[in-house]
Amino acid sequence: MNEKLIHPVDERYISFLSDESKQEGFADTISFPSSPEELLQIIASPLPAPITFQGANTGVEGGSVPQGGSIINFSRMNHIREIQKLSDTEGYAVVEAGVTLDQLAQEIRRSLKTDDYIWPPSPTESSATVGGVIATGAYGMTSCYYGTKNLYLRELTLLHSNGHTEVLSDIPEPFQLPAGTCIVKATLKLLKRPANICGAAFFFDTESNALACADKLQNYVPDNKDVLIISMEYIGNTAIKMINTSRELISVLKDVPALPSDAKAVIYVEIAGNEESQDEALMELIDITSEYGSDPDVAWALTGYTEIRKMHSLRHAATESVIQFIERKHHEDNRIIRLGVKPLSRGRSFQETILSIIQALEDANLCASIYAHIKNSDIQVNFLPENFEDYQKSKNIANTWI
């Protein structure tokens, strides 16, 4: 075994045995390759099985938590090989798997001397790695516009556990990483982001009104065909309470205004287009949301990417507040870990699905934070158990929703 590259797991590496789910694993060895050549040497060594590949350990599903065997962590394979502009609308970036989204955005800005080009997948956790985003299909808030299947890849270099390297240029959509395979390098498609963007956050004093409005907005098409819907998000009542409770502990909220005190739900819509078409679409959205009790006088209007980031930070805080809650409960009882589920709609509307979830939670005397991508009914339910009994009840209910 290559002792320079492969280390026994001891107290120095405890943090690599869990992720944001608070699941705790175990492993015999851990490696931190800093190049594809080192990765090949590690894979060629007689590693204890199974092998767990890790990025930044920002996941909340436990996918990077080892269950014995060996860890290969990609945090040091974080080199950006090349960034080029191909045209006025497209470019590409060649990156190793451990490059973070923050790092990628900064290097695109530095290399192309503009903020205009992006890699479209947009998870709100900017410390996530490119390899992790690809492996998990984390398309993020802007899936409304950029889609949920296309991860904007030109080429992928994969390494199989038998040491075989494979280069994919015709990448299927949606892409699913084969078992026992890791991403070594990716050539990403960069797109020029819309030049003019704005957003509006609408607040509702009842969750049922917000959900009825969300149903209506699922079919909303702007009258002006020049308008693009970039994002459409729902944040429910308990999620809002969690954000408010955790505000001082979540750094990304420092520049985000306090939510209206009577807000029980938020619908956020992000659009792109010229100023006139944006104004027309915003008036249409105000008309629709007003029908369901949202007061346009307290709605937030955000113009430009700097302002838009505030709403993305708020959406990230919905997840971060759950992570912090579970971390506290895990310290009280280490059997409690994050429990989240994406319920199947089973032919029901967005409103019907979430109302049935809320009713089931009330009947069981349980609590959960709910938020969603509205357009594709991608609903995330995060249970908030007060104790292990609640956790067990939550698991039983979750199993009936999938």
N, C-alpha and C positions, 0 to 999 in steps of 0.2 A: 504494500500500500504506500502511496506517495505521501509521506508525512509532511512535506512542505505545503501541500495543497489540501490534504484531507486531515481534519482534526477530530479528536474524540469530543463528544458533547459533554461539557462540564458547566460549572456555574457561570462561566463567561458567556455562554450561548443560550441561557434560559429564555431570553426574550424571543428567540427564534422558534420556540416550541408552541407559540400561539399566535393568533391574529386578532383582529378587532371583534371577532365573534366571542372571544374569551374562552373558546375551546382550548384545552391544554393537551398537547401530545408529548411524544417522546421519540428519541432517535439515538443512534449509536455514533454517527459521524456527521460532520458538517463541512462544507467546502464553499469557498468564495472565489470562483474563477474570475480573472480580470481580463480574459481574452478567449476567443474561440479555441485557440491552441491549448490553453490550460483546461478548458472545458473538455476537450477531447482526451487529454491525459487523465482527467478525473473519471470520465465515463469508462475509459479503458482499464481502470483499476478494479480490483475485486471488491466492489462496494457491498455492504450489507443491504439487502432488499427489505422493503420497497424503497424507491427513490422518490422523494418529494421535491418538486421544483418550486422555488419561492421567488417572488419579486420584492415588493416593498412591504408585504404583510399588511396591506390596508384592507384586505377583503373582510367581509362580514359573514361569509358562509362557511368558513373553516376549510376552504379548499387548499390552503397552504400549510395546514397544521399536520405535522408528520405523525404517522402511526407506526413508529419503529423504523428501522433501516437507516437511510441516509438522506441528508438535506443537501441540495445544491442551491445556493442562494445567488441570485444574479445582480445584487446591488453594486458589485464592482465591474460588471460588464455594462458600463454606462457610457460608452463612447458613441459620439455622433460622427459618422464617417463623412457624410456629404449632405449638403443642402443646396438645391439648385431651383431656379425658376425656369419653367419650360415655356410659359406664355404669359399673357396678361391675366390669365385666370387659373393657371395650374402650375404646380411645381412638384418636387419630390424631396424626401429626406431618407437617407440610409442610416439606420440606427441599430445599436445593439439592444437586446431585450431589456436590460436594466435601466434604460433611459427613462426618467420620470416625465410626466406631462409638463410640469413646470420647467424642467430643463429644456425640453423640446421647444416649448413656446419661446423661451428666452433666446435660444440659439437660432430659431427661425427669424426672430426679430433682428438679431445681430447680423446674421448672414445676408438676409435679403433687405436689411435696412428699412423695414416696414412692419407694421402690425397686421397687414392685410391678409396674410396667408396663414391658414390653420390646417391641422389634421382634424377632420370633423368629429370623431368620437369625443364626447364631452362629459365624462363622469365628473361629479362635483369634487371628488377627491383628487386634487392636482398633484399629490405626491405618489399617486399610482404609477406603475411602470407601463411602458408600451407593451411589453410582453404580457403583463397581467391583463391589460385591457383587451388584447387580442384573444388571449386564452379563455377569458370569461365572457366575451361579447358584450362588454360594458359600453353601450352606445350613448347613454346619458340623456340630458335634458333636451337636446336639440334633435332627437330622433324624429320629431314631428316633421322636420324638413329634410334631414339627411338620411332618414330611414333606420330600420332596425336590423337589416341583414348585411348591408355593405359596410365593412370596416375600412374601406378605402386603402387597400393594399395593392401594390404593384408586384411585389415579390416577397416570399418568405423563405428563409433558410431554417430548416428544422434538423434536429439531431435526435435520432432514435436511440433507445437504450442499448442497442447492440453496437453502437458506434457508427452507424450508417448516417451520412449526411444527405439530406434531400432538399432540393431547391424547387419551390413551387412558384410558377409565374402565372398559371391559370388557376386562380384561387376560387374555390366554390363559395357561393353565398347562400345561406349563412355558412361561415367557416366554423368547423369544429376541430379542435386540436386532437389528433389521434392519441389514444392512451399510451403512456410510456414515452412520450415525445416532448421535447422542449423547443422553444423558439430561440434561435441563436441571433438572428439578424432579420430586420424587416426593412423593406423599401416602401415607404408610406406615400400615398397620394396626398398632396397638399392642394387645397382649393382656396381661391380668393373669397374671403367672407363678404357678405352683403355690405355695401358701403354705408347705407343708412339704416339704422335699426332703432327700434323703440320698444318699450314694454309697458304693460299696465297690470297692476295688481288690484283685484276687486275683492272687497271684504264683505262677508255675509254674517248676519246676526243669528242665523240658524243653519245647521249643517244640512238639513233636508232641502232648504232653498238652494244652497250652493250645489248640491248634488243634482237637483233638477236642472239647474242652469248648466252644469257640466254636460248633462245629456243633450241639451240643446246645442251646446258649443261643439260637440263631437261632429255634428253635421254642418258646422258653420263654414261657409266659403265666402270670402270677401267679394263684394260686388265688383270692386276694381281688381282686374286680373293681374295687375302689376304688383299686388301685395302678396308677400310670402309669409306663411305662418311658420315661424321657426320653432316655437316651443309653446306648450299648453300644459300647465301643471296644476295639480290640486293638493292642498295641504289641509288636513282635517283638524277637528277641534282638539283632540288630545295631542296631536303633533304641535299645534300652536302653544298649548299649555307647557309642553316640554321645552319648546324653544324659549318661552318667556322665563321659565324657571331656571334654565341653564345659561341665560344670556351672558352673565358675567364670566362664565367659564369657557365660552366659545369665542376664540379670538377673531374669527372671521366676521363676527357681528358688530365689531367696534364701530364701523362706519354705517351700519344699517339702522334706520330709524326704528323706534319702538312701534309695535303693531297697535292698531286701535284697540282700546281696552275691551270693547264688546265684540271683537271679531271671533267668530266660532269656526270660520273656514275661510280659505283664501283660494282664489283662482287667478293664476298668472298667465298672461298671454304675451308672447314676444313676436313681433312682426318686423318685416323689412320691406322697403319700398321707398319711393321718393316722398318728399314731405307732404305733398297734397294727397297722395294715395294713403299714406299712413293716417292722416287726419280723418279721411273718410272711413277707414277701417276702425279707428278708435271710436268714432261716433256710433258705428254699427255695434261695436262691442258694449259701449255704454248703454245703448238701447236694450240690448239683450239682457245684460246683467241687471239693469234697473227693473226689468220685468220680475226678477226673482228677489228683489229687496236689497240689492247692493246700492249703496249711496255713492253716486259719482263724486260728490264733494269730498269724500274721505279716501277715494281711490288714489293709488300711487301712479304717477306717470314718470317713466324713466326714459331718457333720451341718450343715445350713444352707448358705447361699450363700457365706459367707466361706470355709468349709472346702472347698466344692465348687470354688471358683476355683483352689485349689492343684492339683487334678487337671487342670483345664483348662490351667493353666500347664505342667504336665508334658507334656500332649499337644502344646501349642504348641512345647515344647522339642524334640520329635521332629522337627518341621519346621525349627526354627531351627538345630539342630545340623547338619543337612544343608546349609543355606544357608552356614553358616560354613565347613564343610569344602570346599564347592565354591568359595567365595571364595578360600581358600588355594590350592587347586589351579589356579584361574584365574590367580592371580598367577604361579604357576610356569610355566604354559603357557596362554596366552589362548585357545587353541582348545578348552579344556575349559570347558563351561558346564553348567548344571544339566540333568540328563536324568531325567525322571520319567515314569512310565507307569501307567495304570490297566488292568491286564490283564483280558481277557474270561474269564469262567469257563467258557464253552462247555459248559454242562451239568454241570460238576463242582461238588462241594461246596466250601464255604469252605476246609475243611482240605485237600482235594485240590488246589485251585488254588494255595494258598500253598506246600504241600509241593513241588509241581511247579516252582514258581518257585525255591525254595531249591535244589532239585536241579540245575536248569539253571545257576544261579549257581555252584554248587560245581563242576560239570563244566567250566565256562568259566574257573574260577579268578577269579571276580569277586565283588564285594561290593555289597550294597544294603540300605538301611534300609526296613523294611516296617511299615506301620501301616494300620489299616482301621476303617471303620464296620461293625460285625459284622452288624447286622440286615439291611442291604441289600447286603451283600457288596461294599461300595465299598472296594476295595483300592488302596493307593498304594504303588508301588515306586519308590524314589529311588536311582539308581545312585551308587556311590562310587568312581569310577575313580582309581587311583593315578597314572596317566599317560595320555597320549593314545592309546596302543595299547589300554589298557583301555576308554577312552571309545568308541573305534570298535567294539570288540567288544560293548560295552553297547548301542550303537545298533542293531547287527545283531540282538541278542537281543530288544530292545524291540519291534522291528518284527514279530516273530513272535507277540507277545502281544496285539496289538490288531487 
